[in-house]
Amino acid sequence: MARNLYSGKDRSHRQLRIGETVRRTLAPIIAQGFGDDLNVQNVSITVGEVRMSPDLRRATVFVLPLGGNQAEEIVAALNKDRSEIRRRMNKQLTLKYSPALHFELDTTFDKLDEARRLFELEEVRRDLDRAKEQHGP
């Protein structure tokens, strides 16, 4: 199985730092609106995370529209207008390479909801209580 260089522990401090800088730059650009797609202009979009490739030339931008409505359409609109978004980003950033942008739907909140649901299951709570009794608080 190939290792995903964009994920968690494998990312360098530099990738994390540049990713956060790109995220902070993109958030207001996306909030201001762009292009002529009215679906995107009337929706509040959260930029949750930006993952940089190891060579810092590609950025995967994880976004989530408020309420999750029309998520796929909004991600498609962002990807369609990514060259304009990138142009605006470049005016504010001074990086050696301007990263190519790719937008994806942020599913982090779905995973958190699923984890909460699992922790509320009676059998999981019973197992956690048993482990707590055996190992202490």
KOLKOL-775874 format. One record per atom (N, C-alpha, C): y, x, z; atom name; residue number from 1; residue in three letters. Coordinates in nm, 2 decimals, padded with zeros to 4 digits. Layout:
<recs>
+--------+--------+--------+-------+-----+---------+
!     py !     px !     pz ! atomo ! num ! residuo !
+--------+--------+--------+-------+-----+---------+
!      Y !      X !      Z !    CA ! NUM !     ala !
...
+--------+--------+--------+-------+-----+---------+
</recs>
This chain:
<recs>
+--------+--------+--------+-------+-----+---------+
!     py !     px !     pz ! atomo ! num ! residuo !
+--------+--------+--------+-------+-----+---------+
! -00.12 !  00.08 !  00.00 !     N !   1 !     met !
!  00.00 !  00.00 !  00.00 !    CA !   1 !     met !
!  00.12 !  00.09 !  00.00 !     C !   1 !     met !
!  00.22 !  00.06 ! -00.09 !     N !   2 !     ala !
!  00.34 !  00.14 ! -00.10 !    CA !   2 !     ala !
!  00.43 !  00.11 !  00.02 !     C !   2 !     ala !
!  00.50 !  00.22 !  00.06 !     N !   3 !     arg !
!  00.60 !  00.20 !  00.17 !    CA !   3 !     arg !
!  00.73 !  00.15 !  00.12 !     C !   3 !     arg !
!  00.79 !  00.05 !  00.18 !     N !   4 !     asn !
!  00.91 ! -00.01 !  00.14 !    CA !   4 !     asn !
!  01.03 !  00.08 !  00.20 !     C !   4 !     asn !
!  01.09 !  00.15 !  00.12 !     N !   5 !     leu !
!  01.20 !  00.24 !  00.17 !    CA !   5 !     leu !
!  01.33 !  00.17 !  00.21 !     C !   5 !     leu !
!  01.33 !  00.04 !  00.18 !     N !   6 !     tyr !
!  01.45 ! -00.03 !  00.22 !    CA !   6 !     tyr !
!  01.44 ! -00.09 !  00.36 !     C !   6 !     tyr !
!  01.32 ! -00.08 !  00.42 !     N !   7 !     ser !
!  01.30 ! -00.16 !  00.54 !    CA !   7 !     ser !
!  01.32 ! -00.07 !  00.67 !     C !   7 !     ser !
!  01.35 ! -00.14 !  00.77 !     N !   8 !     gly !
!  01.36 ! -00.09 !  00.91 !    CA !   8 !     gly !
!  01.37 !  00.05 !  00.94 !     C !   8 !     gly !
!  01.26 !  00.11 !  01.00 !     N !   9 !     lys !
!  01.26 !  00.24 !  01.05 !    CA !   9 !     lys !
!  01.28 !  00.35 !  00.94 !     C !   9 !     lys !
!  01.24 !  00.32 !  00.82 !     N !  10 !     asp !
!  01.25 !  00.42 !  00.71 !    CA !  10 !     asp !
!  01.39 !  00.44 !  00.66 !     C !  10 !     asp !
!  01.49 !  00.36 !  00.70 !     N !  11 !     arg !
!  01.62 !  00.38 !  00.65 !    CA !  11 !     arg !
!  01.69 !  00.49 !  00.73 !     C !  11 !     arg !
!  01.77 !  00.57 !  00.66 !     N !  12 !     ser !
!  01.84 !  00.68 !  00.73 !    CA !  12 !     ser !
!  01.97 !  00.62 !  00.80 !     C !  12 !     ser !
!  02.02 !  00.71 !  00.88 !     N !  13 !     his !
!  02.15 !  00.67 !  00.95 !    CA !  13 !     his !
!  02.26 !  00.65 !  00.84 !     C !  13 !     his !
!  02.26 !  00.73 !  00.74 !     N !  14 !     arg !
!  02.36 !  00.72 !  00.63 !    CA !  14 !     arg !
!  02.34 !  00.59 !  00.56 !     C !  14 !     arg !
!  02.22 !  00.55 !  00.52 !     N !  15 !     gln !
!  02.19 !  00.42 !  00.46 !    CA !  15 !     gln !
!  02.24 !  00.31 !  00.54 !     C !  15 !     gln !
!  02.22 !  00.31 !  00.67 !     N !  16 !     leu !
!  02.26 !  00.20 !  00.76 !    CA !  16 !     leu !
!  02.41 !  00.20 !  00.77 !     C !  16 !     leu !
!  02.48 !  00.32 !  00.78 !     N !  17 !     arg !
!  02.62 !  00.32 !  00.79 !    CA !  17 !     arg !
!  02.69 !  00.27 !  00.66 !     C !  17 !     arg !
!  02.64 !  00.32 !  00.54 !     N !  18 !     ile !
!  02.70 !  00.27 !  00.42 !    CA !  18 !     ile !
!  02.67 !  00.12 !  00.40 !     C !  18 !     ile !
!  02.55 !  00.08 !  00.43 !     N !  19 !     gly !
!  02.52 ! -00.06 !  00.42 !    CA !  19 !     gly !
!  02.61 ! -00.15 !  00.50 !     C !  19 !     gly !
!  02.64 ! -00.11 !  00.62 !     N !  20 !     glu !
!  02.74 ! -00.19 !  00.71 !    CA !  20 !     glu !
!  02.88 ! -00.18 !  00.65 !     C !  20 !     glu !
!  02.92 ! -00.07 !  00.59 !     N !  21 !     thr !
!  03.05 ! -00.06 !  00.53 !    CA !  21 !     thr !
!  03.06 ! -00.15 !  00.41 !     C !  21 !     thr !
!  02.96 ! -00.16 !  00.33 !     N !  22 !     val !
!  02.95 ! -00.25 !  00.21 !    CA !  22 !     val !
!  02.95 ! -00.39 !  00.26 !     C !  22 !     val !
!  02.88 ! -00.42 !  00.37 !     N !  23 !     arg !
!  02.87 ! -00.56 !  00.42 !    CA !  23 !     arg !
!  03.01 ! -00.61 !  00.46 !     C !  23 !     arg !
!  03.08 ! -00.52 !  00.54 !     N !  24 !     arg !
!  03.21 ! -00.56 !  00.59 !    CA !  24 !     arg !
!  03.31 ! -00.57 !  00.48 !     C !  24 !     arg !
!  03.29 ! -00.50 !  00.37 !     N !  25 !     thr !
!  03.38 ! -00.51 !  00.26 !    CA !  25 !     thr !
!  03.35 ! -00.64 !  00.17 !     C !  25 !     thr !
!  03.22 ! -00.67 !  00.16 !     N !  26 !     leu !
!  03.19 ! -00.78 !  00.07 !    CA !  26 !     leu !
!  03.22 ! -00.92 !  00.14 !     C !  26 !     leu !
!  03.20 ! -00.93 !  00.27 !     N !  27 !     ala !
!  03.22 ! -01.05 !  00.34 !    CA !  27 !     ala !
!  03.35 ! -01.12 !  00.31 !     C !  27 !     ala !
!  03.47 ! -01.06 !  00.32 !     N !  28 !     pro !
!  03.59 ! -01.13 !  00.28 !    CA !  28 !     pro !
!  03.61 ! -01.15 !  00.13 !     C !  28 !     pro !
!  03.55 ! -01.06 !  00.05 !     N !  29 !     ile !
!  03.56 ! -01.08 ! -00.09 !    CA !  29 !     ile !
!  03.48 ! -01.21 ! -00.13 !     C !  29 !     ile !
!  03.37 ! -01.23 ! -00.07 !     N !  30 !     ile !
!  03.29 ! -01.35 ! -00.10 !    CA !  30 !     ile !
!  03.36 ! -01.48 ! -00.04 !     C !  30 !     ile !
!  03.42 ! -01.46 !  00.08 !     N !  31 !     ala !
!  03.49 ! -01.57 !  00.14 !    CA !  31 !     ala !
!  03.61 ! -01.62 !  00.06 !     C !  31 !     ala !
!  03.68 ! -01.52 ! -00.01 !     N !  32 !     gln !
!  03.79 ! -01.56 ! -00.09 !    CA !  32 !     gln !
!  03.76 ! -01.64 ! -00.21 !     C !  32 !     gln !
!  03.64 ! -01.63 ! -00.25 !     N !  33 !     gly !
!  03.59 ! -01.69 ! -00.37 !    CA !  33 !     gly !
!  03.61 ! -01.60 ! -00.49 !     C !  33 !     gly !
!  03.54 ! -01.64 ! -00.60 !     N !  34 !     phe !
!  03.53 ! -01.56 ! -00.72 !    CA !  34 !     phe !
!  03.48 ! -01.64 ! -00.83 !     C !  34 !     phe !
!  03.50 ! -01.60 ! -00.95 !     N !  35 !     gly !
!  03.44 ! -01.67 ! -01.06 !    CA !  35 !     gly !
!  03.49 ! -01.82 ! -01.07 !     C !  35 !     gly !
!  03.42 ! -01.89 ! -01.16 !     N !  36 !     asp !
!  03.46 ! -02.03 ! -01.18 !    CA !  36 !     asp !
!  03.36 ! -02.13 ! -01.13 !     C !  36 !     asp !
!  03.26 ! -02.09 ! -01.05 !     N !  37 !     asp !
!  03.16 ! -02.17 ! -01.00 !    CA !  37 !     asp !
!  03.21 ! -02.25 ! -00.87 !     C !  37 !     asp !
!  03.23 ! -02.38 ! -00.89 !     N !  38 !     leu !
!  03.29 ! -02.45 ! -00.78 !    CA !  38 !     leu !
!  03.19 ! -02.46 ! -00.66 !     C !  38 !     leu !
!  03.06 ! -02.46 ! -00.69 !     N !  39 !     asn !
!  02.96 ! -02.46 ! -00.58 !    CA !  39 !     asn !
!  02.98 ! -02.35 ! -00.48 !     C !  39 !     asn !
!  03.01 ! -02.23 ! -00.53 !     N !  40 !     val !
!  03.03 ! -02.12 ! -00.44 !    CA !  40 !     val !
!  03.16 ! -02.12 ! -00.37 !     C !  40 !     val !
!  03.27 ! -02.17 ! -00.44 !     N !  41 !     gln !
!  03.40 ! -02.16 ! -00.38 !    CA !  41 !     gln !
!  03.42 ! -02.26 ! -00.27 !     C !  41 !     gln !
!  03.34 ! -02.36 ! -00.26 !     N !  42 !     asn !
!  03.35 ! -02.46 ! -00.15 !    CA !  42 !     asn !
!  03.25 ! -02.44 ! -00.04 !     C !  42 !     asn !
!  03.19 ! -02.33 ! -00.04 !     N !  43 !     val !
!  03.08 ! -02.31 !  00.06 !    CA !  43 !     val !
!  03.11 ! -02.18 !  00.14 !     C !  43 !     val !
!  03.09 ! -02.19 !  00.27 !     N !  44 !     ser !
!  03.11 ! -02.07 !  00.36 !    CA !  44 !     ser !
!  02.98 ! -01.99 !  00.35 !     C !  44 !     ser !
!  02.99 ! -01.87 !  00.31 !     N !  45 !     ile !
!  02.87 ! -01.78 !  00.29 !    CA !  45 !     ile !
!  02.87 ! -01.67 !  00.39 !     C !  45 !     ile !
!  02.76 ! -01.65 !  00.46 !     N !  46 !     thr !
!  02.74 ! -01.54 !  00.56 !    CA !  46 !     thr !
!  02.67 ! -01.42 !  00.49 !     C !  46 !     thr !
!  02.73 ! -01.31 !  00.50 !     N !  47 !     val !
!  02.67 ! -01.18 !  00.45 !    CA !  47 !     val !
!  02.60 ! -01.12 !  00.58 !     C !  47 !     val !
!  02.47 ! -01.14 !  00.59 !     N !  48 !     gly !
!  02.40 ! -01.10 !  00.71 !    CA !  48 !     gly !
!  02.37 ! -00.95 !  00.71 !     C !  48 !     gly !
!  02.33 ! -00.89 !  00.60 !     N !  49 !     glu !
!  02.29 ! -00.75 !  00.60 !    CA !  49 !     glu !
!  02.30 ! -00.70 !  00.46 !     C !  49 !     glu !
!  02.32 ! -00.57 !  00.45 !     N !  50 !     val !
!  02.32 ! -00.50 !  00.32 !    CA !  50 !     val !
!  02.22 ! -00.38 !  00.34 !     C !  50 !     val !
!  02.12 ! -00.38 !  00.26 !     N !  51 !     arg !
!  02.02 ! -00.27 !  00.26 !    CA !  51 !     arg !
!  02.05 ! -00.18 !  00.14 !     C !  51 !     arg !
!  02.07 ! -00.05 !  00.17 !     N !  52 !     met !
!  02.10 !  00.05 !  00.06 !    CA !  52 !     met !
!  01.97 !  00.12 !  00.02 !     C !  52 !     met !
!  01.96 !  00.15 ! -00.11 !     N !  53 !     ser !
!  01.85 !  00.23 ! -00.15 !    CA !  53 !     ser !
!  01.86 !  00.37 ! -00.10 !     C !  53 !     ser !
!  01.76 !  00.45 ! -00.10 !     N !  54 !     pro !
!  01.77 !  00.59 ! -00.05 !    CA !  54 !     pro !
!  01.88 !  00.67 ! -00.12 !     C !  54 !     pro !
!  01.90 !  00.65 ! -00.25 !     N !  55 !     asp !
!  02.00 !  00.72 ! -00.32 !    CA !  55 !     asp !
!  02.14 !  00.66 ! -00.32 !     C !  55 !     asp !
!  02.15 !  00.55 ! -00.24 !     N !  56 !     leu !
!  02.28 !  00.48 ! -00.22 !    CA !  56 !     leu !
!  02.34 !  00.42 ! -00.35 !     C !  56 !     leu !
!  02.26 !  00.40 ! -00.45 !     N !  57 !     arg !
!  02.31 !  00.35 ! -00.58 !    CA !  57 !     arg !
!  02.28 !  00.20 ! -00.60 !     C !  57 !     arg !
!  02.19 !  00.15 ! -00.51 !     N !  58 !     arg !
!  02.16 !  00.00 ! -00.52 !    CA !  58 !     arg !
!  02.18 ! -00.06 ! -00.38 !     C !  58 !     arg !
!  02.24 ! -00.18 ! -00.38 !     N !  59 !     ala !
!  02.26 ! -00.25 ! -00.25 !    CA !  59 !     ala !
!  02.19 ! -00.39 ! -00.26 !     C !  59 !     ala !
!  02.11 ! -00.42 ! -00.17 !     N !  60 !     thr !
!  02.05 ! -00.55 ! -00.17 !    CA !  60 !     thr !
!  02.13 ! -00.63 ! -00.06 !     C !  60 !     thr !
!  02.20 ! -00.73 ! -00.10 !     N !  61 !     val !
!  02.29 ! -00.81 ! -00.01 !    CA !  61 !     val !
!  02.22 ! -00.94 !  00.03 !     C !  61 !     val !
!  02.20 ! -00.95 !  00.16 !     N !  62 !     phe !
!  02.13 ! -01.08 !  00.21 !    CA !  62 !     phe !
!  02.24 ! -01.17 !  00.25 !     C !  62 !     phe !
!  02.24 ! -01.29 !  00.19 !     N !  63 !     val !
!  02.34 ! -01.39 !  00.22 !    CA !  63 !     val !
!  02.28 ! -01.52 !  00.25 !     C !  63 !     val !
!  02.36 ! -01.61 !  00.32 !     N !  64 !     leu !
!  02.31 ! -01.74 !  00.36 !    CA !  64 !     leu !
!  02.43 ! -01.83 !  00.36 !     C !  64 !     leu !
!  02.42 ! -01.94 !  00.28 !     N !  65 !     pro !
!  02.53 ! -02.04 !  00.28 !    CA !  65 !     pro !
!  02.52 ! -02.12 !  00.41 !     C !  65 !     pro !
!  02.64 ! -02.16 !  00.46 !     N !  66 !     leu !
!  02.64 ! -02.24 !  00.58 !    CA !  66 !     leu !
!  02.56 ! -02.37 !  00.57 !     C !  66 !     leu !
!  02.47 ! -02.39 !  00.66 !     N !  67 !     gly !
!  02.38 ! -02.51 !  00.65 !    CA !  67 !     gly !
!  02.26 ! -02.49 !  00.56 !     C !  67 !     gly !
!  02.26 ! -02.38 !  00.48 !     N !  68 !     gly !
!  02.15 ! -02.35 !  00.39 !    CA !  68 !     gly !
!  02.14 ! -02.44 !  00.27 !     C !  68 !     gly !
!  02.24 ! -02.52 !  00.25 !     N !  69 !     asn !
!  02.24 ! -02.61 !  00.13 !    CA !  69 !     asn !
!  02.26 ! -02.54 !  00.00 !     C !  69 !     asn !
!  02.19 ! -02.57 ! -00.10 !     N !  70 !     gln !
!  02.20 ! -02.52 ! -00.23 !    CA !  70 !     gln !
!  02.19 ! -02.36 ! -00.23 !     C !  70 !     gln !
!  02.10 ! -02.31 ! -00.14 !     N !  71 !     ala !
!  02.09 ! -02.17 ! -00.12 !    CA !  71 !     ala !
!  02.05 ! -02.09 ! -00.25 !     C !  71 !     ala !
!  01.95 ! -02.14 ! -00.32 !     N !  72 !     glu !
!  01.91 ! -02.08 ! -00.44 !    CA !  72 !     glu !
!  02.02 ! -02.07 ! -00.55 !     C !  72 !     glu !
!  02.09 ! -02.19 ! -00.56 !     N !  73 !     glu !
!  02.20 ! -02.19 ! -00.66 !    CA !  73 !     glu !
!  02.31 ! -02.10 ! -00.63 !     C !  73 !     glu !
!  02.34 ! -02.09 ! -00.50 !     N !  74 !     ile !
!  02.45 ! -02.00 ! -00.46 !    CA !  74 !     ile !
!  02.41 ! -01.85 ! -00.48 !     C !  74 !     ile !
!  02.29 ! -01.81 ! -00.45 !     N !  75 !     val !
!  02.24 ! -01.68 ! -00.47 !    CA !  75 !     val !
!  02.24 ! -01.65 ! -00.62 !     C !  75 !     val !
!  02.20 ! -01.74 ! -00.70 !     N !  76 !     ala !
!  02.20 ! -01.72 ! -00.85 !    CA !  76 !     ala !
!  02.35 ! -01.70 ! -00.90 !     C !  76 !     ala !
!  02.44 ! -01.78 ! -00.84 !     N !  77 !     ala !
!  02.58 ! -01.77 ! -00.88 !    CA !  77 !     ala !
!  02.64 ! -01.63 ! -00.84 !     C !  77 !     ala !
!  02.60 ! -01.59 ! -00.72 !     N !  78 !     leu !
!  02.65 ! -01.45 ! -00.68 !    CA !  78 !     leu !
!  02.59 ! -01.34 ! -00.77 !     C !  78 !     leu !
!  02.46 ! -01.36 ! -00.80 !     N !  79 !     asn !
!  02.41 ! -01.26 ! -00.89 !    CA !  79 !     asn !
!  02.47 ! -01.26 ! -01.03 !     C !  79 !     asn !
!  02.51 ! -01.38 ! -01.08 !     N !  80 !     lys !
!  02.57 ! -01.39 ! -01.21 !    CA !  80 !     lys !
!  02.71 ! -01.32 ! -01.21 !     C !  80 !     lys !
!  02.78 ! -01.33 ! -01.10 !     N !  81 !     asp !
!  02.92 ! -01.28 ! -01.09 !    CA !  81 !     asp !
!  02.92 ! -01.14 ! -01.01 !     C !  81 !     asp !
!  02.81 ! -01.08 ! -01.00 !     N !  82 !     arg !
!  02.80 ! -00.95 ! -00.92 !    CA !  82 !     arg !
!  02.89 ! -00.84 ! -00.98 !     C !  82 !     arg !
!  02.91 ! -00.84 ! -01.11 !     N !  83 !     ser !
!  03.00 ! -00.73 ! -01.17 !    CA !  83 !     ser !
!  03.14 ! -00.75 ! -01.12 !     C !  83 !     ser !
!  03.19 ! -00.88 ! -01.12 !     N !  84 !     glu !
!  03.32 ! -00.91 ! -01.07 !    CA !  84 !     glu !
!  03.33 ! -00.87 ! -00.92 !     C !  84 !     glu !
!  03.23 ! -00.91 ! -00.84 !     N !  85 !     ile !
!  03.23 ! -00.88 ! -00.70 !    CA !  85 !     ile !
!  03.23 ! -00.73 ! -00.68 !     C !  85 !     ile !
!  03.15 ! -00.66 ! -00.75 !     N !  86 !     arg !
!  03.14 ! -00.51 ! -00.75 !    CA !  86 !     arg !
!  03.28 ! -00.45 ! -00.78 !     C !  86 !     arg !
!  03.35 ! -00.50 ! -00.88 !     N !  87 !     arg !
!  03.48 ! -00.45 ! -00.92 !    CA !  87 !     arg !
!  03.58 ! -00.46 ! -00.81 !     C !  87 !     arg !
!  03.58 ! -00.58 ! -00.74 !     N !  88 !     arg !
!  03.67 ! -00.60 ! -00.63 !    CA !  88 !     arg !
!  03.63 ! -00.51 ! -00.51 !     C !  88 !     arg !
!  03.50 ! -00.49 ! -00.49 !     N !  89 !     met !
!  03.46 ! -00.41 ! -00.38 !    CA !  89 !     met !
!  03.50 ! -00.26 ! -00.40 !     C !  89 !     met !
!  03.49 ! -00.22 ! -00.53 !     N !  90 !     asn !
!  03.53 ! -00.08 ! -00.56 !    CA !  90 !     asn !
!  03.68 ! -00.05 ! -00.54 !     C !  90 !     asn !
!  03.76 ! -00.15 ! -00.54 !     N !  91 !     lys !
!  03.90 ! -00.14 ! -00.52 !    CA !  91 !     lys !
!  03.93 ! -00.10 ! -00.37 !     C !  91 !     lys !
!  03.83 ! -00.14 ! -00.28 !     N !  92 !     gln !
!  03.85 ! -00.12 ! -00.14 !    CA !  92 !     gln !
!  03.77 ! -00.01 ! -00.08 !     C !  92 !     gln !
!  03.67 !  00.03 ! -00.15 !     N !  93 !     leu !
!  03.58 !  00.14 ! -00.10 !    CA !  93 !     leu !
!  03.60 !  00.27 ! -00.18 !     C !  93 !     leu !
!  03.58 !  00.38 ! -00.12 !     N !  94 !     thr !
!  03.58 !  00.51 ! -00.18 !    CA !  94 !     thr !
!  03.44 !  00.57 ! -00.16 !     C !  94 !     thr !
!  03.34 !  00.54 ! -00.24 !     N !  95 !     leu !
!  03.21 !  00.60 ! -00.23 !    CA !  95 !     leu !
!  03.19 !  00.68 ! -00.35 !     C !  95 !     leu !
!  03.10 !  00.78 ! -00.34 !     N !  96 !     lys !
!  03.07 !  00.87 ! -00.45 !    CA !  96 !     lys !
!  03.02 !  00.79 ! -00.57 !     C !  96 !     lys !
!  02.92 !  00.69 ! -00.54 !     N !  97 !     tyr !
!  02.87 !  00.61 ! -00.64 !    CA !  97 !     tyr !
!  02.89 !  00.46 ! -00.60 !     C !  97 !     tyr !
!  02.93 !  00.38 ! -00.69 !     N !  98 !     ser !
!  02.94 !  00.24 ! -00.67 !    CA !  98 !     ser !
!  02.81 !  00.17 ! -00.68 !     C !  98 !     ser !
!  02.76 !  00.12 ! -00.57 !     N !  99 !     pro !
!  02.62 !  00.07 ! -00.57 !    CA !  99 !     pro !
!  02.61 ! -00.06 ! -00.65 !     C !  99 !     pro !
!  02.50 ! -00.07 ! -00.73 !     N ! 100 !     ala !
!  02.47 ! -00.19 ! -00.80 !    CA ! 100 !     ala !
!  02.43 ! -00.30 ! -00.70 !     C ! 100 !     ala !
!  02.49 ! -00.42 ! -00.71 !     N ! 101 !     leu !
!  02.46 ! -00.52 ! -00.61 !    CA ! 101 !     leu !
!  02.35 ! -00.62 ! -00.66 !     C ! 101 !     leu !
!  02.27 ! -00.66 ! -00.57 !     N ! 102 !     his !
!  02.17 ! -00.76 ! -00.59 !    CA ! 102 !     his !
!  02.17 ! -00.85 ! -00.47 !     C ! 102 !     his !
!  02.19 ! -00.98 ! -00.49 !     N ! 103 !     phe !
!  02.20 ! -01.08 ! -00.38 !    CA ! 103 !     phe !
!  02.06 ! -01.15 ! -00.36 !     C ! 103 !     phe !
!  02.02 ! -01.16 ! -00.24 !     N ! 104 !     glu !
!  01.90 ! -01.23 ! -00.20 !    CA ! 104 !     glu !
!  01.93 ! -01.33 ! -00.08 !     C ! 104 !     glu !
!  01.85 ! -01.43 ! -00.07 !     N ! 105 !     leu !
!  01.86 ! -01.52 !  00.04 !    CA ! 105 !     leu !
!  01.82 ! -01.46 !  00.17 !     C ! 105 !     leu !
!  01.90 ! -01.47 !  00.27 !     N ! 106 !     asp !
!  01.87 ! -01.42 !  00.40 !    CA ! 106 !     asp !
!  01.78 ! -01.52 !  00.48 !     C ! 106 !     asp !
!  01.65 ! -01.48 !  00.50 !     N ! 107 !     thr !
!  01.56 ! -01.57 !  00.57 !    CA ! 107 !     thr !
!  01.54 ! -01.53 !  00.72 !     C ! 107 !     thr !
!  01.63 ! -01.45 !  00.77 !     N ! 108 !     thr !
!  01.62 ! -01.40 !  00.91 !    CA ! 108 !     thr !
!  01.62 ! -01.52 !  01.01 !     C ! 108 !     thr !
!  01.71 ! -01.61 !  00.98 !     N ! 109 !     phe !
!  01.72 ! -01.73 !  01.07 !    CA ! 109 !     phe !
!  01.60 ! -01.82 !  01.07 !     C ! 109 !     phe !
!  01.53 ! -01.83 !  00.95 !     N ! 110 !     asp !
!  01.41 ! -01.90 !  00.95 !    CA ! 110 !     asp !
!  01.30 ! -01.84 !  01.03 !     C ! 110 !     asp !
!  01.30 ! -01.70 !  01.02 !     N ! 111 !     lys !
!  01.20 ! -01.63 !  01.10 !    CA ! 111 !     lys !
!  01.22 ! -01.65 !  01.25 !     C ! 111 !     lys !
!  01.35 ! -01.65 !  01.29 !     N ! 112 !     leu !
!  01.38 ! -01.67 !  01.43 !    CA ! 112 !     leu !
!  01.34 ! -01.81 !  01.48 !     C ! 112 !     leu !
!  01.37 ! -01.91 !  01.40 !     N ! 113 !     asp !
!  01.33 ! -02.04 !  01.43 !    CA ! 113 !     asp !
!  01.18 ! -02.05 !  01.45 !     C ! 113 !     asp !
!  01.10 ! -01.99 !  01.36 !     N ! 114 !     glu !
!  00.96 ! -01.99 !  01.36 !    CA ! 114 !     glu !
!  00.91 ! -01.92 !  01.49 !     C ! 114 !     glu !
!  00.97 ! -01.81 !  01.53 !     N ! 115 !     ala !
!  00.93 ! -01.74 !  01.65 !    CA ! 115 !     ala !
!  00.96 ! -01.83 !  01.77 !     C ! 115 !     ala !
!  01.07 ! -01.89 !  01.78 !     N ! 116 !     arg !
!  01.10 ! -01.99 !  01.89 !    CA ! 116 !     arg !
!  01.00 ! -02.10 !  01.90 !     C ! 116 !     arg !
!  00.96 ! -02.15 !  01.78 !     N ! 117 !     arg !
!  00.86 ! -02.26 !  01.78 !    CA ! 117 !     arg !
!  00.73 ! -02.21 !  01.83 !     C ! 117 !     arg !
!  00.69 ! -02.09 !  01.80 !     N ! 118 !     leu !
!  00.57 ! -02.03 !  01.85 !    CA ! 118 !     leu !
!  00.57 ! -02.01 !  02.00 !     C ! 118 !     leu !
!  00.68 ! -01.96 !  02.05 !     N ! 119 !     phe !
!  00.69 ! -01.94 !  02.19 !    CA ! 119 !     phe !
!  00.69 ! -02.06 !  02.27 !     C ! 119 !     phe !
!  00.72 ! -02.18 !  02.21 !     N ! 120 !     glu !
!  00.71 ! -02.30 !  02.28 !    CA ! 120 !     glu !
!  00.57 ! -02.37 !  02.28 !     C ! 120 !     glu !
!  00.48 ! -02.31 !  02.20 !     N ! 121 !     leu !
!  00.34 ! -02.37 !  02.20 !    CA ! 121 !     leu !
!  00.28 ! -02.34 !  02.34 !     C ! 121 !     leu !
!  00.21 ! -02.44 !  02.39 !     N ! 122 !     glu !
!  00.14 ! -02.44 !  02.52 !    CA ! 122 !     glu !
!  00.05 ! -02.32 !  02.53 !     C ! 122 !     glu !
! -00.03 ! -02.29 !  02.43 !     N ! 123 !     glu !
! -00.13 ! -02.18 !  02.44 !    CA ! 123 !     glu !
! -00.06 ! -02.04 !  02.44 !     C ! 123 !     glu !
!  00.05 ! -02.03 !  02.37 !     N ! 124 !     val !
!  00.13 ! -01.91 !  02.38 !    CA ! 124 !     val !
!  00.20 ! -01.89 !  02.51 !     C ! 124 !     val !
!  00.25 ! -01.99 !  02.57 !     N ! 125 !     arg !
!  00.32 ! -01.99 !  02.70 !    CA ! 125 !     arg !
!  00.21 ! -01.95 !  02.81 !     C ! 125 !     arg !
!  00.09 ! -02.01 !  02.79 !     N ! 126 !     arg !
! -00.01 ! -01.98 !  02.89 !    CA ! 126 !     arg !
! -00.05 ! -01.83 !  02.88 !     C ! 126 !     arg !
! -00.06 ! -01.78 !  02.76 !     N ! 127 !     asp !
! -00.10 ! -01.64 !  02.75 !    CA ! 127 !     asp !
!  00.01 ! -01.55 !  02.80 !     C ! 127 !     asp !
!  00.13 ! -01.58 !  02.78 !     N ! 128 !     leu !
!  00.25 ! -01.50 !  02.83 !    CA ! 128 !     leu !
!  00.25 ! -01.50 !  02.98 !     C ! 128 !     leu !
!  00.23 ! -01.62 !  03.04 !     N ! 129 !     asp !
!  00.22 ! -01.63 !  03.19 !    CA ! 129 !     asp !
!  00.11 ! -01.55 !  03.24 !     C ! 129 !     asp !
! -00.01 ! -01.55 !  03.18 !     N ! 130 !     arg !
! -00.12 ! -01.48 !  03.22 !    CA ! 130 !     arg !
! -00.09 ! -01.33 !  03.21 !     C ! 130 !     arg !
! -00.03 ! -01.28 !  03.10 !     N ! 131 !     ala !
!  00.00 ! -01.14 !  03.09 !    CA ! 131 !     ala !
!  00.11 ! -01.10 !  03.19 !     C ! 131 !     ala !
!  00.20 ! -01.19 !  03.22 !     N ! 132 !     lys !
!  00.30 ! -01.16 !  03.32 !    CA ! 132 !     lys !
!  00.24 ! -01.14 !  03.46 !     C ! 132 !     lys !
!  00.14 ! -01.22 !  03.50 !     N ! 133 !     glu !
!  00.07 ! -01.21 !  03.62 !    CA ! 133 !     glu !
! -00.01 ! -01.08 !  03.63 !     C ! 133 !     glu !
! -00.07 ! -01.04 !  03.52 !     N ! 134 !     gln !
! -00.15 ! -00.92 !  03.52 !    CA ! 134 !     gln !
! -00.07 ! -00.79 !  03.53 !     C ! 134 !     gln !
!  00.05 ! -00.79 !  03.46 !     N ! 135 !     his !
!  00.13 ! -00.67 !  03.45 !    CA ! 135 !     his !
!  00.26 ! -00.67 !  03.52 !     C ! 135 !     his !
!  00.29 ! -00.78 !  03.58 !     N ! 136 !     gly !
!  00.42 ! -00.79 !  03.66 !    CA ! 136 !     gly !
!  00.53 ! -00.83 !  03.56 !     C ! 136 !     gly !
!  00.65 ! -00.85 !  03.62 !     N ! 137 !     pro !
!  00.76 ! -00.90 !  03.54 !    CA ! 137 !     pro !
!  00.81 ! -00.80 !  03.44 !     C ! 137 !     pro !
+--------+--------+--------+-------+-----+---------+
</recs>
